[in-house]
Amino acid sequence: MTFYLLANHLLNLVLPAVAIALILVLASHVLGPVFKPKSPPAHGFIAQAAIVFVASVVISVAGLVLFGRDGKMLTYAAMVAGAALCQWVLLGAWKS
């Protein structure tokens, strides 16, 4: 496998995690004041996106190891659920 192919495979493995992290954190910053107007986020945008990204990559790699291949819909569903749970904990939403 050439370096180009390896880089392409790794990029395709983590790209869904990047998209989920950015969309989820951006949506929570845009819609967060609507639901909890007086509660500022505990961490900044970049810190939240990085934490959600790492959690999503861990779930994606776990799905790759568990199923033996990348791109299973169950892995993507677990990635979305894990990212949402991670963002819920980061925002301290259980306290309300």
VEXPANU-171916 format. One record per residue: residue number from 1; residue in one letter; x, y, z of N, C-alpha, C in turn. Coordinates in nm, 3 decimals, always signed. Example, Ala and Ser with C-alpha at 12.3 -4.5 7.8 and 13.67 -1.06 7.14 Angstrom:
2
1,a,+1.319,-0.569,+0.780,+1.230,-0.450,+0.780,+1.320,-0.330,+0.780
2,s,+1.285,-0.225,+0.708,+1.367,-0.106,+0.714,+1.290,+0.003,+0.787
END
This chain:
96
1,m,+0.085,-0.117,+0.000,+0.000,+0.000,+0.000,+0.090,+0.124,+0.000
2,t,+0.061,+0.214,-0.087,+0.141,+0.336,-0.096,+0.100,+0.433,+0.014
3,f,+0.182,+0.534,+0.032,+0.152,+0.635,+0.134,+0.022,+0.709,+0.100
4,y,+0.001,+0.735,-0.028,-0.121,+0.804,-0.070,-0.245,+0.723,-0.033
5,l,-0.244,+0.593,-0.058,-0.358,+0.509,-0.025,-0.380,+0.499,+0.126
6,l,-0.270,+0.488,+0.200,-0.282,+0.483,+0.346,-0.342,+0.612,+0.400
7,a,-0.294,+0.726,+0.351,-0.347,+0.854,+0.395,-0.494,+0.868,+0.356
8,n,-0.531,+0.819,+0.239,-0.669,+0.824,+0.194,-0.759,+0.739,+0.284
9,h,-0.715,+0.620,+0.320,-0.793,+0.533,+0.407,-0.808,+0.593,+0.547
10,l,-0.701,+0.648,+0.601,-0.709,+0.709,+0.734,-0.799,+0.833,+0.733
11,l,-0.790,+0.911,+0.627,-0.876,+1.029,+0.616,-1.022,+0.988,+0.609
12,n,-1.052,+0.886,+0.531,-1.190,+0.839,+0.520,-1.239,+0.774,+0.650
13,l,-1.149,+0.728,+0.733,-1.190,+0.672,+0.862,-1.230,+0.781,+0.960
14,v,-1.156,+0.893,+0.960,-1.182,+0.998,+1.060,-1.269,+1.112,+1.009
15,l,-1.295,+1.119,+0.879,-1.376,+1.229,+0.827,-1.518,+1.233,+0.882
16,p,-1.588,+1.120,+0.898,-1.720,+1.127,+0.962,-1.713,+1.179,+1.106
17,a,-1.607,+1.147,+1.178,-1.592,+1.196,+1.315,-1.572,+1.348,+1.317
18,v,-1.497,+1.399,+1.221,-1.478,+1.544,+1.211,-1.610,+1.613,+1.182
19,a,-1.685,+1.559,+1.087,-1.813,+1.620,+1.051,-1.911,+1.617,+1.168
20,i,-1.920,+1.505,+1.235,-2.012,+1.495,+1.349,-1.973,+1.592,+1.460
21,a,-1.844,+1.600,+1.490,-1.798,+1.688,+1.597,-1.828,+1.834,+1.565
22,l,-1.795,+1.878,+1.444,-1.817,+2.018,+1.409,-1.965,+2.054,+1.402
23,i,-2.045,+1.968,+1.341,-2.188,+1.997,+1.329,-2.256,+1.995,+1.466
24,l,-2.222,+1.899,+1.549,-2.286,+1.888,+1.681,-2.250,+2.006,+1.771
25,v,-2.123,+2.042,+1.775,-2.081,+2.152,+1.863,-2.134,+2.285,+1.810
26,l,-2.132,+2.303,+1.678,-2.187,+2.426,+1.621,-2.337,+2.437,+1.650
27,a,-2.409,+2.327,+1.635,-2.553,+2.329,+1.664,-2.580,+2.356,+1.812
28,s,-2.496,+2.303,+1.898,-2.519,+2.328,+2.041,-2.489,+2.473,+2.078
29,h,-2.395,+2.536,+2.008,-2.366,+2.677,+2.036,-2.473,+2.768,+1.977
30,v,-2.532,+2.728,+1.865,-2.636,+2.810,+1.804,-2.769,+2.791,+1.876
31,l,-2.804,+2.666,+1.906,-2.933,+2.638,+1.967,-2.929,+2.635,+2.119
32,g,-2.812,+2.631,+2.178,-2.800,+2.624,+2.323,-2.865,+2.740,+2.396
33,p,-2.841,+2.864,+2.352,-2.906,+2.977,+2.421,-3.058,+2.976,+2.411
34,v,-3.113,+2.906,+2.314,-3.259,+2.898,+2.302,-3.316,+2.814,+2.415
35,f,-3.247,+2.707,+2.451,-3.297,+2.615,+2.552,-3.251,+2.651,+2.693
36,k,-3.129,+2.701,+2.709,-3.077,+2.742,+2.839,-3.013,+2.879,+2.823
37,p,-3.091,+2.987,+2.830,-3.039,+3.119,+2.796,-2.932,+3.174,+2.888
38,k,-2.930,+3.138,+3.014,-2.835,+3.197,+3.107,-2.718,+3.106,+3.140
39,s,-2.701,+2.999,+3.067,-2.597,+2.903,+3.098,-2.488,+2.905,+2.990
40,p,-2.371,+2.964,+3.022,-2.262,+2.961,+2.923,-2.199,+2.822,+2.918
41,p,-2.145,+2.785,+2.802,-2.080,+2.653,+2.794,-1.956,+2.646,+2.883
42,a,-1.929,+2.530,+2.936,-1.817,+2.512,+3.028,-1.683,+2.520,+2.955
43,h,-1.679,+2.478,+2.829,-1.557,+2.478,+2.750,-1.582,+2.558,+2.622
44,g,-1.474,+2.600,+2.558,-1.486,+2.673,+2.434,-1.521,+2.581,+2.317
45,f,-1.543,+2.643,+2.202,-1.584,+2.568,+2.082,-1.479,+2.466,+2.042
46,i,-1.354,+2.507,+2.039,-1.247,+2.417,+1.992,-1.227,+2.302,+2.090
47,a,-1.233,+2.329,+2.218,-1.216,+2.223,+2.318,-1.330,+2.121,+2.309
48,q,-1.453,+2.169,+2.295,-1.566,+2.077,+2.282,-1.555,+1.995,+2.155
49,a,-1.520,+2.060,+2.044,-1.507,+1.988,+1.917,-1.397,+1.883,+1.925
50,a,-1.287,+1.915,+1.990,-1.176,+1.820,+2.002,-1.215,+1.700,+2.087
51,i,-1.284,+1.723,+2.196,-1.325,+1.613,+2.283,-1.426,+1.523,+2.213
52,v,-1.524,+1.583,+2.146,-1.623,+1.504,+2.074,-1.558,+1.429,+1.957
53,f,-1.460,+1.493,+1.891,-1.388,+1.428,+1.781,-1.313,+1.305,+1.830
54,v,-1.242,+1.318,+1.941,-1.166,+1.204,+1.994,-1.260,+1.090,+2.034
55,a,-1.371,+1.123,+2.097,-1.468,+1.019,+2.133,-1.525,+0.950,+2.009
56,s,-1.551,+1.027,+1.905,-1.605,+0.970,+1.782,-1.503,+0.881,+1.711
57,v,-1.376,+0.921,+1.712,-1.272,+0.839,+1.649,-1.255,+0.708,+1.726
58,v,-1.259,+0.715,+1.857,-1.248,+0.592,+1.938,-1.362,+0.496,+1.905
59,i,-1.483,+0.548,+1.893,-1.598,+0.463,+1.859,-1.584,+0.407,+1.718
60,s,-1.534,+0.489,+1.625,-1.516,+0.442,+1.488,-1.411,+0.331,+1.479
61,v,-1.301,+0.347,+1.551,-1.198,+0.243,+1.553,-1.250,+0.117,+1.623
62,a,-1.329,+0.134,+1.728,-1.387,+0.018,+1.796,-1.481,-0.057,+1.702
63,g,-1.558,+0.015,+1.622,-1.645,-0.049,+1.524,-1.566,-0.121,+1.417
64,l,-1.452,-0.063,+1.377,-1.366,-0.128,+1.278,-1.309,-0.259,+1.334
65,v,-1.266,-0.256,+1.459,-1.210,-0.376,+1.522,-1.320,-0.480,+1.544
66,l,-1.437,-0.436,+1.590,-1.544,-0.529,+1.622,-1.602,-0.597,+1.497
67,f,-1.627,-0.519,+1.393,-1.691,-0.572,+1.273,-1.592,-0.616,+1.166
68,g,-1.468,-0.575,+1.176,-1.368,-0.615,+1.079,-1.365,-0.531,+0.953
69,r,-1.453,-0.431,+0.944,-1.451,-0.341,+0.830,-1.513,-0.209,+0.870
70,d,-1.479,-0.108,+0.793,-1.526,+0.027,+0.821,-1.656,+0.053,+0.745
71,g,-1.736,+0.145,+0.796,-1.853,+0.189,+0.723,-1.983,+0.118,+0.756
72,k,-1.989,+0.043,+0.865,-2.114,-0.021,+0.904,-2.207,+0.086,+0.965
73,m,-2.334,+0.075,+0.935,-2.430,+0.173,+0.983,-2.442,+0.169,+1.135
74,l,-2.423,+0.053,+1.195,-2.428,+0.043,+1.341,-2.314,+0.123,+1.404
75,t,-2.197,+0.123,+1.339,-2.086,+0.202,+1.388,-2.117,+0.351,+1.381
76,y,-2.177,+0.394,+1.270,-2.213,+0.536,+1.257,-2.321,+0.576,+1.357
77,a,-2.416,+0.488,+1.382,-2.519,+0.517,+1.483,-2.459,+0.527,+1.622
78,a,-2.367,+0.437,+1.653,-2.298,+0.444,+1.783,-2.213,+0.570,+1.792
79,m,-2.153,+0.611,+1.680,-2.072,+0.733,+1.681,-2.158,+0.857,+1.709
80,v,-2.275,+0.863,+1.647,-2.366,+0.977,+1.671,-2.415,+0.975,+1.816
81,a,-2.454,+0.859,+1.866,-2.502,+0.849,+2.005,-2.391,+0.883,+2.104
82,g,-2.270,+0.835,+2.079,-2.158,+0.865,+2.167,-2.120,+1.012,+2.164
83,a,-2.124,+1.073,+2.047,-2.093,+1.215,+2.037,-2.199,+1.299,+2.108
84,a,-2.325,+1.261,+2.092,-2.432,+1.334,+2.161,-2.421,+1.320,+2.312
85,l,-2.389,+1.200,+2.358,-2.371,+1.180,+2.502,-2.253,+1.261,+2.554
86,c,-2.146,+1.263,+2.478,-2.027,+1.339,+2.517,-2.059,+1.489,+2.525
87,q,-2.131,+1.541,+2.426,-2.167,+1.682,+2.427,-2.265,+1.713,+2.540
88,w,-2.353,+1.622,+2.570,-2.448,+1.638,+2.680,-2.373,+1.651,+2.812
89,v,-2.270,+1.568,+2.830,-2.190,+1.574,+2.953,-2.109,+1.703,+2.956
90,l,-2.051,+1.742,+2.843,-1.970,+1.864,+2.839,-2.051,+1.989,+2.871
91,l,-2.176,+1.991,+2.828,-2.262,+2.108,+2.854,-2.323,+2.106,+2.993
92,g,-2.311,+1.995,+3.063,-2.368,+1.985,+3.198,-2.520,+1.983,+3.193
93,a,-2.577,+1.922,+3.091,-2.722,+1.924,+3.074,-2.795,+1.837,+3.176
94,w,-2.724,+1.746,+3.240,-2.790,+1.661,+3.340,-2.825,+1.740,+3.465
95,k,-2.768,+1.858,+3.482,-2.792,+1.938,+3.603,-2.925,+2.012,+3.599
96,s,-2.984,+2.026,+3.482,-3.106,+2.107,+3.474,-3.231,+2.032,+3.507
END
